[in-house]
Amino acid sequence: MTDKIIENNQVSIMGKIISDFSFSHEVFGEGFYMVDISVQRLSDSCDVIPVMISERLIDVTKDYRDSYIQIFGQFRSYNRHEEKRNRLVLSVFAREVSFAKDDNDKVKSNQIFLDGYICKAPVYRRTPLGREIADMLLAVNRPYGKSDYIPCICWGRNARFASGFEVGGHVQIWGRIQSREYVKKLNEESAQKRTAYEVSVSKMEYLA
């Protein structure tokens, strides 16, 4: 049953390590650490994706900056309480790790597959230039009664298609993880630069 559930959330990313390892938490004596991976887009820009990795998969005391790494795992979420409200925090949970000599163009560097359920009504809109966009929030089940809540963004005809999805609808999507910077206003005098993570959808199927 566990293997079957894990199939509904599959991530493969390849990129360059651009940070040190920072301790996240410990479970039954196993330490988990966070590290940032820079993943090249087809354009000249890149996405910076946070990865949670076990100390049993990699030597977290070493400096791996500028090393290329391929990671297979899942896209996970948890709620962090801050500023009197919960904030959705997203990261890739690594299950398999391997190093590469360089950024191999033949390897798909950023892929994700999710099989989940619509948990909020999709929001459809147009940009000032007329481009169609739809935002979705997908609940993806995982073992032991937990779920990950993954923001997804659709474009063009996929956005139009998604605008008709109902809450509770079963959806499969294929795409890539992207990072996006924005400014969060904290009060009248101060603001903070933050990074949002979401899945940019390239293909989808509505099952029910």
Backbone as CSV, one residue per row, in Angstrom:
resi,resn,N_x,N_y,N_z,CA_x,CA_y,CA_z,C_x,C_y,C_z
1,MET,0.838,-1.208,0.000,0.000,0.000,0.000,0.873,1.259,0.000
2,THR,1.960,1.226,0.779,2.830,2.401,0.850,3.416,2.718,-0.520
3,ASP,3.929,1.692,-1.225,4.515,1.925,-2.546,3.496,2.517,-3.495
4,LYS,2.264,2.037,-3.422,1.207,2.526,-4.302,0.940,4.013,-4.047
5,ILE,0.912,4.401,-2.775,0.637,5.792,-2.446,1.785,6.701,-2.890
6,ILE,3.024,6.209,-2.711,4.174,7.029,-3.083,4.197,7.292,-4.591
7,GLU,3.628,6.428,-5.387,3.577,6.625,-6.836,2.786,7.879,-7.211
8,ASN,1.963,8.396,-6.315,1.134,9.557,-6.676,1.868,10.890,-6.501
9,ASN,3.149,10.839,-6.131,3.916,12.065,-5.921,5.372,11.757,-6.261
10,GLN,5.777,12.052,-7.499,7.113,11.700,-7.959,7.823,12.935,-8.512
11,VAL,9.020,13.178,-7.994,9.815,14.335,-8.408,11.202,13.873,-8.840
12,SER,11.705,14.463,-9.912,13.092,14.266,-10.329,13.669,15.636,-10.662
13,ILE,14.714,16.048,-9.937,15.369,17.310,-10.272,16.877,17.081,-10.357
14,MET,17.516,17.861,-11.233,18.974,17.843,-11.317,19.452,19.279,-11.360
15,GLY,20.416,19.611,-10.514,20.905,20.978,-10.495,22.145,21.115,-9.640
16,LYS,22.488,22.356,-9.346,23.720,22.674,-8.631,23.419,23.047,-7.183
17,ILE,24.176,22.485,-6.252,24.027,22.824,-4.841,24.579,24.235,-4.621
18,ILE,23.767,25.109,-4.009,24.196,26.503,-3.846,24.157,26.969,-2.388
19,SER,23.989,26.036,-1.453,23.968,26.429,-0.036,24.633,25.354,0.811
20,ASP,24.868,25.680,2.069,25.307,24.672,3.033,24.081,23.884,3.490
21,PHE,24.327,22.797,4.217,23.238,22.032,4.820,22.864,22.674,6.148
22,SER,21.569,22.852,6.386,21.109,23.386,7.668,20.165,22.370,8.312
23,PHE,20.340,22.161,9.610,19.558,21.150,10.319,18.075,21.523,10.323
24,SER,17.218,20.538,10.043,15.766,20.758,10.055,15.130,20.095,11.282
25,HIS,15.249,18.761,11.376,14.646,18.049,12.497,15.206,16.627,12.565
26,GLU,14.802,15.910,13.587,15.267,14.540,13.781,14.075,13.629,14.027
27,VAL,14.103,12.427,13.426,13.051,11.430,13.633,13.718,10.095,13.957
28,PHE,13.442,9.571,15.161,14.005,8.283,15.604,15.518,8.233,15.394
29,GLY,16.204,9.322,15.738,17.658,9.353,15.652,18.216,9.661,14.276
30,GLU,17.345,9.858,13.290,17.792,10.186,11.925,17.629,11.690,11.688
31,GLY,18.734,12.366,11.395,18.689,13.807,11.185,18.346,14.173,9.751
32,PHE,17.521,15.200,9.597,17.153,15.693,8.270,17.639,17.135,8.117
33,TYR,18.157,17.442,6.932,18.780,18.736,6.669,18.190,19.356,5.409
34,MET,18.256,20.695,5.331,17.785,21.427,4.163,18.983,21.934,3.362
35,VAL,18.831,21.907,2.027,19.856,22.445,1.138,19.150,23.014,-0.102
36,ASP,19.705,24.073,-0.681,19.100,24.697,-1.864,19.786,24.213,-3.136
37,ILE,18.963,23.854,-4.127,19.452,23.388,-5.429,19.002,24.371,-6.505
38,SER,19.941,24.840,-7.324,19.612,25.712,-8.454,19.414,24.852,-9.697
39,VAL,18.194,24.899,-10.251,17.831,24.061,-11.391,17.603,24.954,-12.609
40,GLN,18.325,24.677,-13.680,18.250,25.498,-14.889,16.909,25.323,-15.595
41,ARG,16.318,26.431,-16.038,15.138,26.365,-16.904,15.586,26.279,-18.361
42,LEU,14.630,26.117,-19.282,14.954,26.121,-20.704,15.465,27.496,-21.121
43,SER,14.969,28.530,-20.433,15.475,29.883,-20.675,16.770,30.069,-19.887
44,ASP,17.287,31.288,-19.831,18.536,31.537,-19.105,18.333,31.591,-17.592
45,SER,17.085,31.668,-17.144,16.829,31.771,-15.702,16.875,30.390,-15.044
46,CYS,16.775,30.372,-13.714,16.784,29.101,-13.003,15.828,29.166,-11.818
47,ASP,15.475,28.013,-11.293,14.639,27.901,-10.101,15.517,27.432,-8.945
48,VAL,15.324,28.035,-7.786,16.041,27.603,-6.586,15.063,26.798,-5.737
49,ILE,15.344,25.506,-5.604,14.394,24.576,-4.979,14.974,24.042,-3.672
50,PRO,14.236,24.190,-2.559,14.710,23.646,-1.271,14.499,22.131,-1.219
51,VAL,15.521,21.427,-0.743,15.470,19.964,-0.668,15.735,19.526,0.762
52,MET,14.892,18.628,1.269,15.109,18.015,2.577,15.759,16.656,2.367
53,ILE,16.881,16.436,3.062,17.658,15.229,2.797,18.156,14.619,4.100
54,SER,18.161,13.293,4.162,18.595,12.590,5.367,20.119,12.543,5.437
55,GLU,20.641,12.613,6.665,22.084,12.471,6.857,22.559,11.065,6.491
56,ARG,21.616,10.137,6.309,21.977,8.777,5.912,22.151,8.647,4.401
57,LEU,21.740,9.665,3.652,21.899,9.641,2.200,23.143,10.391,1.739
58,ILE,23.632,11.315,2.565,24.735,12.183,2.149,25.500,12.659,3.383
59,ASP,26.785,12.929,3.238,27.584,13.445,4.352,27.320,14.947,4.481
60,VAL,26.468,15.318,5.435,26.034,16.714,5.556,27.112,17.611,6.162
61,THR,28.239,17.027,6.589,29.328,17.849,7.140,30.243,18.375,6.037
62,LYS,30.102,17.861,4.815,30.961,18.290,3.702,30.388,19.510,2.993
63,ASP,31.264,20.242,2.313,30.851,21.392,1.508,30.699,20.933,0.056
64,TYR,29.458,20.842,-0.398,29.187,20.376,-1.758,28.807,21.518,-2.704
65,ARG,29.013,22.747,-2.304,28.631,23.882,-3.156,29.230,23.739,-4.549
66,ASP,28.401,24.066,-5.554,28.772,24.007,-6.976,28.848,22.582,-7.521
67,SER,28.533,21.575,-6.699,28.441,20.194,-7.202,27.067,19.981,-7.835
68,TYR,27.032,19.171,-8.884,25.760,18.838,-9.533,25.207,17.550,-8.929
69,ILE,23.909,17.569,-8.665,23.279,16.453,-7.966,21.929,16.142,-8.600
70,GLN,21.598,14.866,-8.661,20.276,14.450,-9.135,19.517,13.845,-7.966
71,ILE,18.270,14.273,-7.826,17.457,13.863,-6.683,16.121,13.307,-7.157
72,PHE,15.754,12.159,-6.614,14.429,11.585,-6.826,13.705,11.591,-5.482
73,GLY,12.447,11.992,-5.500,11.707,12.028,-4.242,10.292,12.494,-4.422
74,GLN,9.817,13.260,-3.444,8.431,13.742,-3.440,8.409,15.233,-3.125
75,PHE,7.353,15.918,-3.552,7.139,17.323,-3.207,6.219,17.346,-1.995
76,ARG,6.694,17.880,-0.880,5.933,17.810,0.359,5.635,19.201,0.912
77,SER,4.631,19.251,1.773,4.247,20.524,2.399,4.015,20.315,3.888
78,TYR,4.187,21.401,4.644,3.718,21.413,6.034,3.359,22.844,6.401
79,ASN,2.529,22.986,7.413,2.108,24.312,7.872,3.023,24.798,8.976
80,ARG,3.608,25.982,8.792,4.423,26.596,9.829,3.674,27.806,10.380
81,HIS,3.533,27.848,11.688,2.784,28.946,12.301,3.690,30.161,12.478
82,GLU,3.335,31.258,11.841,4.087,32.502,11.998,3.163,33.688,11.762
83,GLU,3.464,34.787,12.448,2.671,36.013,12.312,1.175,35.752,12.525
84,LYS,0.878,34.923,13.524,-0.507,34.620,13.924,-1.312,33.876,12.863
85,ARG,-0.622,33.263,11.906,-1.335,32.453,10.900,-0.413,31.341,10.421
86,ASN,-1.013,30.352,9.739,-0.218,29.255,9.204,0.290,29.603,7.807
87,ARG,1.547,29.256,7.557,2.137,29.467,6.241,2.516,28.117,5.651
88,LEU,2.128,27.868,4.408,2.427,26.608,3.738,3.889,26.612,3.293
89,VAL,4.662,25.650,3.775,6.078,25.545,3.439,6.279,24.300,2.582
90,LEU,6.952,24.466,1.436,7.119,23.376,0.471,8.590,23.045,0.268
91,SER,8.881,21.763,0.070,10.243,21.344,-0.260,10.205,19.965,-0.902
92,VAL,11.284,19.624,-1.594,11.433,18.280,-2.153,12.024,17.380,-1.069
93,PHE,11.364,16.255,-0.818,11.866,15.266,0.139,12.655,14.214,-0.649
94,ALA,13.969,14.154,-0.418,14.841,13.281,-1.213,14.752,11.833,-0.751
95,ARG,14.591,10.924,-1.713,14.620,9.486,-1.429,15.865,8.824,-2.030
96,GLU,16.308,9.334,-3.179,17.524,8.829,-3.818,18.360,10.016,-4.266
97,VAL,19.684,9.891,-4.121,20.597,10.984,-4.451,21.787,10.428,-5.223
98,SER,22.206,11.125,-6.281,23.438,10.759,-6.976,24.102,12.023,-7.501
99,PHE,25.444,12.009,-7.548,26.184,13.172,-8.032,26.499,13.011,-9.512
100,ALA,26.619,14.143,-10.201,26.960,14.153,-11.620,28.166,15.061,-11.822
101,LYS,28.918,14.824,-12.905,30.106,15.643,-13.170,29.726,17.059,-13.576
102,ASP,28.619,17.169,-14.317,28.159,18.505,-14.711,26.672,18.437,-15.008
103,ASP,26.109,19.559,-15.455,24.683,19.632,-15.758,24.436,18.982,-17.114
104,ASN,23.979,17.747,-17.113,23.788,16.977,-18.339,22.492,17.401,-19.030
105,ASP,22.621,18.019,-20.196,21.443,18.501,-20.918,20.514,17.367,-21.343
106,LYS,21.048,16.149,-21.438,20.228,15.023,-21.897,19.311,14.510,-20.788
107,VAL,19.620,14.885,-19.548,18.799,14.458,-18.413,17.703,15.502,-18.174
108,LYS,16.469,15.044,-18.061,15.383,15.963,-17.716,15.644,16.510,-16.319
109,SER,15.835,17.827,-16.209,16.351,18.379,-14.964,15.266,18.737,-13.950
110,ASN,13.997,18.754,-14.364,12.949,19.183,-13.436,11.614,18.599,-13.887
111,GLN,11.213,17.509,-13.257,9.957,16.845,-13.605,9.187,16.493,-12.344
112,ILE,7.869,16.616,-12.434,7.027,16.203,-11.314,5.737,15.596,-11.850
113,PHE,5.278,14.552,-11.161,3.970,13.952,-11.444,3.199,13.909,-10.128
114,LEU,1.961,14.402,-10.152,1.096,14.390,-8.975,-0.251,13.790,-9.327
115,ASP,-0.773,12.994,-8.419,-2.111,12.411,-8.553,-2.854,12.780,-7.270
116,GLY,-3.801,13.726,-7.377,-4.447,14.204,-6.161,-5.836,14.751,-6.398
117,TYR,-6.301,15.558,-5.447,-7.690,16.025,-5.452,-7.743,17.545,-5.254
118,ILE,-8.631,18.190,-5.998,-8.811,19.631,-5.895,-9.388,19.961,-4.510
119,CYS,-8.683,20.813,-3.734,-9.200,21.118,-2.396,-9.656,22.567,-2.250
120,LYS,-9.498,23.386,-3.283,-10.074,24.742,-3.317,-10.506,25.010,-4.747
121,ALA,-11.561,25.786,-4.907,-12.032,26.102,-6.264,-10.915,26.804,-7.038
122,PRO,-10.569,26.330,-8.248,-9.522,26.977,-9.044,-9.861,28.445,-9.314
123,VAL,-8.826,29.280,-9.343,-8.998,30.714,-9.610,-8.475,31.011,-11.015
124,TYR,-9.391,31.406,-11.893,-9.035,31.680,-13.296,-8.954,33.186,-13.505
125,ARG,-7.933,33.635,-14.246,-7.795,35.062,-14.527,-6.983,35.258,-15.808
126,ARG,-6.931,36.512,-16.237,-6.095,36.871,-17.391,-5.076,37.912,-16.960
127,THR,-3.867,37.836,-17.518,-2.851,38.855,-17.249,-3.202,40.111,-18.054
128,PRO,-2.554,41.259,-17.743,-2.798,42.476,-18.524,-2.539,42.289,-20.023
129,LEU,-1.679,41.319,-20.363,-1.403,41.048,-21.781,-2.342,40.004,-22.376
130,GLY,-3.319,39.564,-21.566,-4.331,38.641,-22.074,-4.012,37.165,-21.918
131,ARG,-2.913,36.828,-21.233,-2.575,35.420,-21.052,-3.470,34.796,-19.980
132,GLU,-3.980,33.598,-20.266,-4.888,32.915,-19.334,-4.102,32.125,-18.287
133,ILE,-4.512,32.264,-17.025,-3.862,31.576,-15.909,-4.939,31.026,-14.981
134,ALA,-4.675,29.852,-14.412,-5.550,29.313,-13.365,-4.685,28.763,-12.238
135,ASP,-5.030,29.113,-11.006,-4.333,28.601,-9.818,-5.158,27.484,-9.198
136,MET,-4.502,26.380,-8.866,-5.170,25.256,-8.203,-4.389,24.872,-6.952
137,LEU,-5.104,24.303,-5.973,-4.453,23.710,-4.815,-4.821,22.234,-4.793
138,LEU,-3.793,21.381,-4.894,-3.999,19.942,-5.012,-3.628,19.256,-3.698
139,ALA,-4.519,18.422,-3.171,-4.213,17.606,-1.993,-3.758,16.237,-2.482
140,VAL,-2.531,15.860,-2.109,-1.951,14.584,-2.535,-1.749,13.719,-1.296
141,ASN,-2.416,12.573,-1.262,-2.361,11.707,-0.078,-0.991,11.061,0.081
142,ARG,-0.614,10.851,1.343,0.591,10.079,1.631,0.293,9.113,2.768
143,PRO,1.180,8.168,3.072,0.867,7.161,4.100,0.511,7.760,5.450
144,TYR,-0.153,6.949,6.268,-0.514,7.270,7.661,-1.484,8.440,7.755
145,GLY,-2.365,8.562,6.752,-3.438,9.546,6.816,-3.015,10.984,6.598
146,LYS,-1.786,11.219,6.141,-1.325,12.583,5.889,-1.565,12.977,4.440
147,SER,-1.526,14.272,4.187,-1.650,14.798,2.823,-0.697,15.962,2.625
148,ASP,-0.239,16.140,1.395,0.543,17.320,1.021,-0.346,18.220,0.180
149,TYR,-0.248,19.523,0.423,-1.067,20.503,-0.297,-0.152,21.294,-1.227
150,ILE,-0.339,21.078,-2.527,0.605,21.582,-3.525,-0.067,22.631,-4.419
151,PRO,0.417,23.889,-4.398,-0.114,24.905,-5.309,0.354,24.606,-6.739
152,CYS,-0.560,24.714,-7.679,-0.255,24.460,-9.085,-0.754,25.632,-9.926
153,ILE,-0.040,25.923,-11.009,-0.446,27.002,-11.894,-0.527,26.478,-13.322
154,CYS,-1.643,26.792,-13.997,-1.896,26.336,-15.366,-1.940,27.541,-16.298
155,TRP,-1.628,27.298,-17.574,-1.572,28.375,-18.561,-2.407,28.014,-19.785
156,GLY,-2.889,29.031,-20.469,-3.552,28.825,-21.764,-4.747,27.907,-21.689
157,ARG,-4.783,26.936,-22.608,-5.953,26.039,-22.656,-6.055,25.170,-21.410
158,ASN,-4.902,24.860,-20.773,-4.955,24.126,-19.506,-5.646,24.954,-18.420
159,ALA,-5.422,26.282,-18.439,-6.071,27.172,-17.462,-7.583,27.170,-17.680
160,ARG,-7.981,27.235,-18.937,-9.414,27.215,-19.255,-10.038,25.896,-18.788
161,PHE,-9.335,24.794,-19.047,-9.795,23.463,-18.659,-9.928,23.380,-17.136
162,ALA,-8.897,23.850,-16.421,-8.885,23.768,-14.957,-9.959,24.635,-14.315
163,SER,-10.366,25.712,-14.988,-11.352,26.624,-14.397,-12.695,25.935,-14.141
164,GLY,-12.925,24.801,-14.813,-14.179,24.075,-14.627,-14.097,22.947,-13.615
165,PHE,-12.929,22.734,-13.006,-12.775,21.652,-12.030,-13.547,21.963,-10.749
166,GLU,-14.132,20.931,-10.153,-14.868,21.095,-8.905,-14.037,20.618,-7.715
167,VAL,-14.315,21.189,-6.554,-13.634,20.759,-5.330,-13.910,19.270,-5.106
168,GLY,-12.866,18.520,-4.825,-12.989,17.071,-4.666,-12.672,16.304,-5.926
169,GLY,-12.550,17.013,-7.052,-12.245,16.361,-8.321,-10.866,15.706,-8.319
170,HIS,-10.764,14.567,-8.984,-9.527,13.774,-9.035,-8.733,14.179,-10.276
171,VAL,-7.486,14.608,-10.071,-6.676,15.156,-11.167,-5.273,14.550,-11.139
172,GLN,-4.754,14.271,-12.326,-3.343,13.919,-12.475,-2.662,15.028,-13.256
173,ILE,-1.479,15.454,-12.799,-0.773,16.509,-13.516,0.700,16.149,-13.700
174,TRP,1.265,16.674,-14.780,2.689,16.549,-15.078,3.227,17.970,-15.268
175,GLY,4.414,18.243,-14.801,4.952,19.590,-14.966,6.327,19.709,-14.346
176,ARG,6.629,20.911,-13.832,7.920,21.157,-13.188,7.700,22.051,-11.967
177,ILE,8.647,21.997,-11.034,8.592,22.857,-9.852,9.246,24.192,-10.194
178,GLN,8.585,25.284,-9.866,9.207,26.591,-10.104,9.198,27.433,-8.835
179,SER,10.186,28.322,-8.749,10.272,29.264,-7.631,9.967,30.658,-8.152
180,ARG,9.372,31.465,-7.287,8.976,32.820,-7.709,9.123,33.757,-6.516
181,GLU,9.867,34.847,-6.710,10.048,35.818,-5.636,8.893,36.815,-5.601
182,TYR,8.508,37.220,-4.386,7.474,38.241,-4.236,7.769,39.028,-2.961
183,VAL,7.101,40.165,-2.809,7.303,41.004,-1.628,6.065,40.927,-0.744
184,LYS,6.258,40.514,0.507,5.171,40.398,1.474,5.171,41.635,2.370
185,LYS,4.056,42.375,2.377,3.946,43.555,3.229,3.626,43.104,4.656
186,LEU,4.505,43.432,5.603,4.327,43.004,6.991,3.495,44.000,7.790
187,ASN,3.717,45.289,7.535,2.923,46.344,8.155,3.079,47.606,7.308
188,GLU,2.661,48.727,7.839,2.709,49.972,7.060,4.136,50.382,6.704
189,GLU,5.096,49.999,7.541,6.462,50.482,7.338,7.420,49.454,6.764
190,SER,7.089,48.170,6.857,8.082,47.179,6.435,7.488,46.103,5.524
191,ALA,8.373,45.570,4.692,8.011,44.485,3.782,9.175,43.501,3.736
192,GLN,8.900,42.293,3.276,9.914,41.246,3.276,9.880,40.506,1.948
193,LYS,11.069,40.279,1.376,11.135,39.508,0.127,11.050,38.024,0.468
194,ARG,10.149,37.309,-0.201,9.964,35.878,0.043,9.972,35.118,-1.279
195,THR,10.029,33.805,-1.155,9.995,32.950,-2.349,8.823,31.990,-2.243
196,ALA,8.025,31.931,-3.291,6.910,30.979,-3.366,7.310,29.831,-4.292
197,TYR,6.781,28.648,-4.000,7.053,27.471,-4.831,5.727,26.912,-5.314
198,GLU,5.704,26.488,-6.566,4.470,25.949,-7.147,4.836,25.018,-8.292
199,VAL,3.849,24.267,-8.752,4.051,23.387,-9.894,3.483,24.064,-11.129
200,SER,4.346,24.257,-12.130,3.894,24.776,-13.422,3.437,23.584,-14.258
201,VAL,2.153,23.547,-14.584,1.538,22.369,-15.211,1.747,22.390,-16.721
202,SER,2.269,21.288,-17.256,2.409,21.182,-18.710,1.340,20.261,-19.312
203,LYS,0.867,19.299,-18.510,-0.147,18.342,-18.990,-1.012,17.931,-17.814
204,MET,-2.292,17.701,-18.040,-3.165,17.253,-16.949,-4.302,16.383,-17.459
205,GLU,-4.826,15.589,-16.526,-5.954,14.718,-16.854,-6.944,14.782,-15.703
206,TYR,-8.216,15.029,-16.024,-9.266,15.103,-15.001,-9.957,13.746,-14.978
207,LEU,-9.888,13.057,-13.832,-10.371,11.671,-13.761,-11.805,11.589,-13.262
208,ALA,-12.238,12.531,-12.410,-13.624,12.495,-11.904,-13.919,13.757,-11.126
